Amino acid sequence: MHAGRVIERAIKQSRAVDTEALCIVPGEKVWSLRVDIRILDDEGNVVDCACVAAMASLHHFRRPEVSISGEDVVIVRARRMGPRGRRPRTLLTLSGG
């Protein structure tokens, strides 16, 4: 899949994700991120739009805090992102001119 590779390369080269911060236990446990993109309609520039959407979603990602006890890793709590602990909904609208 050509578009997937282009988006992956753009994210890696931009260093938008702090890969060091994804490490829980060095050499053993890490957070894994996955971005799913669903194209509803293709009127051109689909790769650019998908890349912007992927970057926006990664920008809103907040890594949960963890507690490590021996070999057990426990998620302590997810960070609150909005009022009453709800994640804010992001609407990204792109229009051509």
Secondary structure, 3 states (H helix, E strand, C coil): CHHHHHHHHHHHHHCCCCHHHHEEECCCEECCCCCCCCCCCCCCCHHHHHHHHHHHHHHCCCCCEEEEECCEEEEEECCCCCHHHCCCCCCCCCCCC
